[in-house]
Amino acid sequence: MDQPTIALIRENKVPVDHRVPITPDQAVQIKEKFQVDVICQSSKLRCFPDEEYQQAGIPVVESTQSADILMGVKEVPIDDLIAGKTYLFFSHTIKKQVYNRDLLRAILEKNIRLIDYERLTDRQNHRVVAFGRFAGIVGAYNGLYTFGKKFGLYNIRRAKDCFDLADLRTEYFRIKLPAIKIAITGTGRVAKGAIEVLNEVGIRRVEASDYLRHDYSEPVYTQLEVTQYNQQKDGKPFHKQEFYDHPEQFVPGFLPFAHQTDLLIAGAYWDSNSPVLFYRDEMLEEDFKIKVIADITCDIEGSIPSTKQPSTIDDPVYDYDAQNDRVVEPYQPQNTVSVMAIDNLPSELPRDASRAFGEALLDQVLPNLLGNDQGGMIARATITQDGELTEPYRYLQDFVDGRE
């Protein structure tokens, strides 16, 4: 295509998301580096206001009809889709999410080329763009916020009320925890972001084996990978690749940690075929210790039985009454677990999250999108093209047709 036009589209999905895929200064870099036009659809909601794009020399428009490539963050409402265009956004369709079935159908009907950020990977199958680090940062901070509020320990600002990450960090010194134990699940971007917060708050890290055996006179945390909280059904030695290939052959092994943990920060990817972390009836046992769960993964009715629904940035916490299997008012001091399960955590620090995301797009994705895609990155992430599902995503056809 001759000098394509890239448009940054406004986020119209509810609840509101303030992030952008490309910041004003990055838009200028894209124009200069790739010799393309960049326009910005007017929005009153994004963290970088229209004026910042205009000051950078990026035209702010109402219609993006003239653009060839349209880039957003969250799913585009069906009525906003423009036929025949190339779109990049998180579509949340590849796991056959029922709530987005009609969106995928509309994309096919409108002959849209859909490139999903979640499927942009390098040759080693590592994702190249993600908001995981900021989900982990905000999720861990919100977990500490929730713990302090539940037990009346300290008052800190919400992440959403801080201008950026540097401003958020000024709250860390206010966090004064008793000698609690914190468990983090996962080893990816989310977990690393959470660890970043705990380290900067000054919470000591300990090995999982020590965490289970010892009491401490200060707050501590441990990080757990899949080998430490899953077990083979037949008791054989754990082999990680076998777990990834056949997760249904494994059972939960987290309960010993639940007996030692006050605050759980759940940051591990979970597949519906994998074991849960623990069961509701285990939460009723006297030695189940967890009082606050920051469920960054937010898998509803998934690996954590108390995650009954997502929470929101405006209403971030609910309590779970395991005895009656129901959601109740938050911050009750006894007999409930307080749950933070916001499903768009990076939107609480939108400027920093957007800047990091845009850097990855600029450095790793756009050279392939606007070039010859030598490594096949764009092809691997293209879900639909020419009104059809591409070969890697043909497994979605029965889902689209309503047969499953």
C-alpha positions as CSV (number, residue, x, y, z in Angstrom):
1,M,0.0,0.0,0.0
2,D,1.3,3.5,-0.9
3,Q,2.0,5.6,2.2
4,P,-0.8,4.2,4.4
5,T,-2.5,6.2,7.0
6,I,-2.6,5.0,10.6
7,A,-5.4,6.1,12.9
8,L,-5.5,6.0,16.6
9,I,-9.1,5.2,17.4
10,R,-11.0,6.3,20.5
11,E,-11.9,3.7,23.1
12,N,-15.7,3.3,23.2
13,K,-16.0,0.1,25.1
14,V,-17.6,0.3,28.5
15,P,-16.2,0.4,31.1
16,V,-14.0,3.3,30.0
17,D,-10.3,2.6,29.2
18,H,-7.9,5.6,29.2
19,R,-5.0,3.9,27.5
20,V,-3.7,4.5,24.0
21,P,-1.6,2.3,21.8
22,I,0.7,5.1,20.7
23,T,1.6,8.3,22.6
24,P,1.9,11.7,20.8
25,D,5.7,11.6,20.6
26,Q,5.6,8.0,19.4
27,A,3.2,9.1,16.7
28,V,5.7,11.6,15.4
29,Q,8.5,8.9,15.4
30,I,6.2,6.6,13.4
31,K,5.6,9.3,10.8
32,E,9.3,10.0,10.4
33,K,10.6,6.5,10.6
34,F,8.1,4.8,8.3
35,Q,7.0,7.7,6.1
36,V,3.3,7.2,6.9
37,D,0.6,9.5,7.9
38,V,-0.8,9.3,11.4
39,I,-4.1,10.7,12.6
40,C,-5.8,10.6,15.9
41,Q,-9.6,10.3,16.5
42,S,-10.8,12.9,18.9
43,S,-11.5,11.6,22.5
44,K,-12.4,13.2,25.8
45,L,-11.3,10.1,27.7
46,R,-7.8,9.1,26.7
47,C,-4.9,9.8,29.1
48,F,-3.1,11.9,26.4
49,P,-5.7,14.5,25.5
50,D,-6.3,15.7,21.9
51,E,-4.2,18.8,22.6
52,E,-1.0,16.8,23.2
53,Y,-1.4,15.1,19.8
54,Q,-2.2,18.4,18.1
55,Q,0.8,20.1,19.7
56,A,3.0,17.2,18.3
57,G,1.6,17.9,14.8
58,I,-0.7,14.9,14.7
59,P,-4.1,15.8,13.1
60,V,-7.1,15.2,15.4
61,V,-10.1,14.1,13.5
62,E,-13.7,12.9,14.1
63,S,-13.8,10.3,11.3
64,T,-11.2,7.6,10.6
65,Q,-12.8,6.5,7.4
66,S,-9.7,7.7,5.4
67,A,-7.3,5.6,7.4
68,D,-6.0,2.2,6.3
69,I,-4.8,0.8,9.6
70,L,-6.8,1.5,12.8
71,M,-5.2,0.9,16.2
72,G,-6.9,0.8,19.5
73,V,-6.6,-1.1,22.8
74,K,-9.8,-2.8,23.8
75,E,-12.5,-4.4,21.7
76,V,-14.1,-2.1,19.1
77,P,-17.9,-1.9,19.4
78,I,-19.6,-3.6,16.4
79,D,-21.3,-0.4,15.3
80,D,-17.9,1.4,15.1
81,L,-16.2,-1.1,12.8
82,I,-15.4,0.2,9.4
83,A,-15.6,-2.4,6.6
84,G,-12.4,-3.3,4.7
85,K,-9.9,-1.9,7.1
86,T,-7.0,-3.4,9.0
87,Y,-7.5,-3.3,12.8
88,L,-5.2,-3.9,15.7
89,F,-6.7,-4.4,19.2
90,F,-7.2,-7.0,21.9
91,S,-10.1,-8.9,20.5
92,H,-10.6,-11.5,23.3
93,T,-11.9,-14.0,20.8
94,I,-9.2,-16.7,20.5
95,K,-10.4,-18.6,23.6
96,K,-13.9,-18.7,22.1
97,Q,-15.1,-16.0,24.5
98,V,-18.9,-16.2,24.0
99,Y,-19.4,-12.5,24.8
100,N,-17.3,-11.6,21.7
101,R,-18.8,-14.1,19.3
102,D,-20.9,-11.4,17.6
103,L,-17.9,-9.2,17.4
104,L,-15.9,-11.8,15.5
105,R,-18.9,-12.5,13.2
106,A,-19.1,-8.8,12.4
107,I,-15.4,-8.6,11.7
108,L,-15.8,-11.4,9.2
109,E,-18.9,-9.9,7.6
110,K,-17.2,-6.6,7.2
111,N,-14.2,-8.1,5.5
112,I,-11.9,-6.7,8.2
113,R,-8.3,-7.8,8.6
114,L,-8.0,-8.3,12.4
115,I,-4.5,-8.4,14.0
116,D,-4.7,-9.3,17.7
117,Y,-2.0,-7.8,19.9
118,E,-2.2,-10.9,22.1
119,R,-0.9,-13.1,19.2
120,L,2.0,-10.9,18.2
121,T,5.0,-13.1,19.0
122,D,8.7,-13.5,18.0
123,R,10.2,-16.6,16.5
124,Q,10.5,-18.1,20.0
125,N,6.8,-17.6,20.5
126,H,7.3,-14.9,23.1
127,R,4.8,-12.1,23.1
128,V,6.2,-8.8,22.0
129,V,3.5,-6.3,23.2
130,A,1.6,-6.6,26.4
131,F,0.4,-4.5,29.4
132,G,1.3,-7.3,31.8
133,R,4.0,-5.4,33.8
134,F,1.6,-2.7,34.6
135,A,-1.2,-5.1,35.4
136,G,1.2,-6.6,37.9
137,I,2.3,-3.3,39.4
138,V,-1.2,-2.0,39.9
139,G,-2.5,-5.4,41.0
140,A,0.1,-5.7,43.7
141,Y,-0.4,-2.2,44.8
142,N,-4.2,-2.7,44.9
143,G,-3.6,-5.8,47.0
144,L,-1.7,-3.9,49.5
145,Y,-4.3,-1.1,49.4
146,T,-7.0,-3.6,50.1
147,F,-5.1,-5.3,52.9
148,G,-4.5,-1.9,54.6
149,K,-8.1,-0.9,54.2
150,K,-9.6,-4.2,55.4
151,F,-7.6,-4.1,58.7
152,G,-7.4,-0.3,59.2
153,L,-3.6,-0.3,59.0
154,Y,-2.9,2.7,56.7
155,N,-4.4,5.0,54.1
156,I,-2.9,5.3,50.7
157,R,-4.2,6.8,47.5
158,R,-5.7,4.6,44.8
159,A,-3.5,4.0,41.8
160,K,-6.1,5.7,39.6
161,D,-5.6,8.9,41.6
162,C,-1.9,9.1,40.9
163,F,-0.6,11.0,37.9
164,D,1.8,8.3,36.9
165,L,4.1,5.5,38.3
166,A,6.5,8.0,39.8
167,D,3.7,9.6,41.7
168,L,2.4,6.2,42.8
169,R,5.8,5.3,44.2
170,T,5.5,8.2,46.6
171,E,2.8,6.2,48.4
172,Y,5.0,3.3,49.1
173,F,6.5,4.7,52.3
174,R,3.0,4.9,53.9
175,I,2.5,1.1,53.7
176,K,3.3,-0.3,57.1
177,L,2.5,-4.0,57.2
178,P,2.6,-6.4,60.2
179,A,4.4,-9.7,59.9
180,I,2.2,-11.2,57.1
181,K,3.0,-13.6,54.4
182,I,2.4,-12.8,50.7
183,A,2.3,-15.4,47.9
184,I,2.7,-14.4,44.2
185,T,1.8,-17.0,41.5
186,G,3.4,-16.8,38.1
187,T,6.8,-16.0,36.5
188,G,5.8,-13.8,33.6
189,R,5.4,-10.1,33.1
190,V,2.5,-9.8,35.6
191,A,4.4,-11.5,38.4
192,K,7.5,-9.4,37.7
193,G,5.5,-6.2,37.9
194,A,4.1,-7.4,41.2
195,I,7.5,-8.2,42.6
196,E,8.7,-4.8,41.5
197,V,6.2,-3.2,43.9
198,L,6.9,-5.5,46.8
199,N,10.6,-5.0,46.5
200,E,10.3,-1.2,46.4
201,V,7.9,-1.3,49.4
202,G,10.7,-3.1,51.2
203,I,9.1,-6.5,51.7
204,R,11.6,-9.3,52.0
205,R,11.6,-12.2,49.6
206,V,12.0,-15.8,50.9
207,E,12.2,-19.2,49.3
208,A,9.0,-21.2,49.1
209,S,10.4,-24.0,51.3
210,D,11.3,-21.5,54.1
211,Y,7.9,-19.7,53.6
212,L,6.1,-23.0,54.5
213,R,8.3,-23.9,57.4
214,H,9.1,-20.7,59.2
215,D,7.4,-17.7,60.9
216,Y,8.8,-14.3,60.5
217,S,8.9,-11.0,62.5
218,E,8.5,-8.9,59.4
219,P,6.3,-9.1,56.2
220,V,7.7,-11.5,53.6
221,Y,6.7,-12.8,50.2
222,T,7.5,-15.8,48.0
223,Q,7.0,-16.4,44.3
224,L,5.5,-19.6,43.1
225,E,5.8,-21.3,39.7
226,V,3.6,-24.0,38.4
227,T,5.8,-26.8,39.6
228,Q,5.2,-25.6,43.2
229,Y,1.4,-25.5,43.3
230,N,0.4,-28.4,41.0
231,Q,1.0,-32.1,41.3
232,Q,0.6,-35.1,39.0
233,K,-2.4,-37.3,39.8
234,D,-0.4,-40.4,40.1
235,G,2.3,-38.8,42.2
236,K,5.0,-39.1,39.6
237,P,7.8,-36.4,39.4
238,F,6.6,-33.1,37.9
239,H,7.7,-32.4,34.3
240,K,6.8,-28.8,33.2
241,Q,6.4,-29.7,29.5
242,E,4.1,-32.5,30.4
243,F,2.0,-30.1,32.5
244,Y,1.8,-27.7,29.6
245,D,0.8,-30.5,27.2
246,H,-1.6,-32.3,29.4
247,P,-2.7,-30.1,32.3
248,E,-5.8,-32.3,32.9
249,Q,-3.5,-35.0,34.3
250,F,-2.5,-32.7,37.3
251,V,-4.3,-31.8,40.5
252,P,-4.0,-28.7,42.8
253,G,-1.1,-28.5,45.2
254,F,-1.5,-25.0,46.5
255,L,-3.3,-25.8,49.8
256,P,-0.1,-25.9,52.0
257,F,0.6,-22.3,50.9
258,A,-3.0,-21.3,51.6
259,H,-2.4,-22.4,55.2
260,Q,0.5,-19.9,55.4
261,T,-0.6,-17.0,53.3
262,D,-2.4,-13.8,54.3
263,L,-2.4,-12.0,51.0
264,L,-2.5,-13.9,47.6
265,I,-1.4,-12.1,44.5
266,A,-2.6,-14.3,41.6
267,G,-0.6,-13.5,38.5
268,A,-0.2,-16.8,36.7
269,Y,-1.8,-17.6,33.4
270,W,-4.6,-20.2,33.8
271,D,-6.1,-22.5,31.3
272,S,-9.5,-24.1,31.8
273,N,-8.0,-27.6,31.5
274,S,-5.5,-26.8,34.3
275,P,-6.1,-27.5,38.0
276,V,-7.6,-24.8,40.1
277,L,-5.6,-23.3,42.9
278,F,-8.0,-24.4,45.6
279,Y,-11.7,-25.3,46.1
280,R,-14.5,-23.5,47.9
281,D,-14.8,-26.2,50.6
282,E,-11.1,-25.7,51.4
283,M,-11.7,-22.1,52.1
284,L,-14.1,-23.2,54.9
285,E,-11.4,-25.1,56.7
286,E,-10.1,-23.6,59.9
287,D,-6.5,-23.4,58.8
288,F,-7.3,-21.7,55.5
289,K,-5.5,-18.4,56.2
290,I,-5.9,-16.1,53.1
291,K,-7.8,-12.9,53.9
292,V,-7.1,-10.8,50.8
293,I,-6.8,-11.9,47.2
294,A,-5.5,-9.7,44.4
295,D,-6.6,-11.7,41.4
296,I,-4.8,-10.0,38.6
297,T,-5.7,-12.8,36.1
298,C,-9.4,-12.2,36.9
299,D,-10.6,-15.6,35.5
300,I,-14.3,-15.6,36.5
301,E,-15.3,-18.9,38.0
302,G,-11.7,-20.0,37.2
303,S,-8.8,-21.1,39.3
304,I,-9.9,-19.1,42.4
305,P,-13.4,-19.9,43.6
306,S,-13.9,-16.4,45.2
307,T,-13.5,-14.6,41.9
308,K,-17.2,-14.7,41.2
309,Q,-17.2,-11.5,39.1
310,P,-14.9,-8.8,38.0
311,S,-14.6,-5.7,40.1
312,T,-14.1,-2.2,38.5
313,I,-11.7,0.7,38.9
314,D,-14.5,2.7,40.5
315,D,-15.6,-0.2,42.7
316,P,-12.4,-2.3,43.1
317,V,-13.2,-4.7,45.9
318,Y,-15.9,-7.1,47.1
319,D,-15.9,-9.7,49.8
320,Y,-16.6,-13.4,49.2
321,D,-18.6,-15.3,51.7
322,A,-17.4,-18.9,51.2
323,Q,-20.0,-20.4,53.6
324,N,-22.9,-19.2,51.4
325,D,-20.9,-18.9,48.1
326,R,-21.9,-15.3,47.5
327,V,-20.5,-11.8,47.0
328,V,-21.0,-9.4,49.9
329,E,-20.0,-5.8,50.8
330,P,-16.2,-5.3,51.0
331,Y,-13.8,-5.0,53.8
332,Q,-15.5,-7.1,56.4
333,P,-13.0,-8.0,59.1
334,Q,-14.1,-11.6,59.8
335,N,-15.2,-14.7,57.9
336,T,-14.9,-13.3,54.4
337,V,-12.1,-12.9,51.9
338,S,-11.7,-9.5,50.3
339,V,-11.2,-9.8,46.5
340,M,-9.7,-7.3,44.1
341,A,-10.4,-8.6,40.6
342,I,-10.2,-5.5,38.3
343,D,-10.0,-6.7,34.7
344,N,-8.3,-3.6,33.2
345,L,-5.7,-2.8,35.8
346,P,-3.2,-1.0,33.5
347,S,-5.8,1.6,32.9
348,E,-5.1,2.9,36.4
349,L,-1.6,4.0,35.3
350,P,-2.5,4.7,31.7
351,R,0.3,7.1,30.7
352,D,3.1,4.8,31.7
353,A,1.4,1.7,30.5
354,S,0.6,3.3,27.1
355,R,4.2,4.6,26.7
356,A,5.7,1.2,27.3
357,F,3.2,-0.5,25.0
358,G,3.8,2.0,22.2
359,E,7.6,1.5,22.4
360,A,7.2,-2.2,21.7
361,L,4.9,-1.4,18.8
362,L,7.3,1.1,17.4
363,D,10.4,-1.1,17.8
364,Q,9.1,-4.6,17.1
365,V,5.7,-4.6,15.4
366,L,5.4,-1.8,13.0
367,P,8.6,-2.7,11.1
368,N,6.9,-6.0,10.3
369,L,3.4,-4.5,9.7
370,L,4.7,-1.8,7.4
371,G,7.6,-3.9,5.9
372,N,7.7,-7.4,4.6
373,D,7.0,-9.4,7.8
374,Q,10.1,-11.6,7.3
375,G,9.6,-13.4,10.6
376,G,5.9,-14.0,10.1
377,M,4.9,-12.0,13.2
378,I,2.0,-10.3,11.6
379,A,0.8,-13.4,9.8
380,R,0.8,-15.3,13.1
381,A,-1.4,-12.6,14.7
382,T,-3.8,-12.2,11.9
383,I,-7.1,-13.8,12.9
384,T,-9.3,-12.8,9.9
385,Q,-8.5,-11.7,6.4
386,D,-10.6,-11.4,3.2
387,G,-13.8,-12.3,5.1
388,E,-12.4,-15.6,6.4
389,L,-10.6,-17.0,9.4
390,T,-6.9,-17.5,8.6
391,E,-5.5,-21.0,8.8
392,P,-4.2,-20.9,12.4
393,Y,-7.6,-19.8,13.6
394,R,-9.9,-22.1,11.6
395,Y,-10.6,-23.8,14.9
396,L,-12.9,-20.9,15.7
397,Q,-15.2,-21.7,12.7
398,D,-17.6,-23.8,14.7
399,F,-17.6,-21.2,17.4
400,V,-18.5,-18.5,14.9
401,D,-21.2,-20.7,13.3
402,G,-22.8,-21.3,16.7
403,R,-22.1,-25.0,16.7
404,E,-20.2,-24.8,20.0
